[in-house]
Amino acid sequence: MENARRKRRTISIDDRVAAAKAKVEKIKFRYDRAIAELRKVMDERDECRKRELLDPIGKSKRTYEESRNWRAPQQQACLLIWSSFKACTKCKY
């Protein structure tokens, strides 16, 4: 039995290419599915954020024009400073 050697299995390059393609397709499918789920979750998050912003506006007693034109007192002061060409260090306005 010493003379009996195991036959070495040779895999052709075409078989290796086919196996690699199958592996890539499998990984790509999982990747596409994960991306779809990520987009779905991000859309849900964006909807929640929109609701958080719009609900207080809807419950407000102000009209649409008043809400749109309203500025915080600090922002109004900053706009006055900017209008006189002086930089405001309190905020980004």
Secondary structure as UniProt FT lines:
FT   HELIX           13..59
FT   HELIX           64..69
FT   HELIX           73..83
FT   TURN            84..85
//
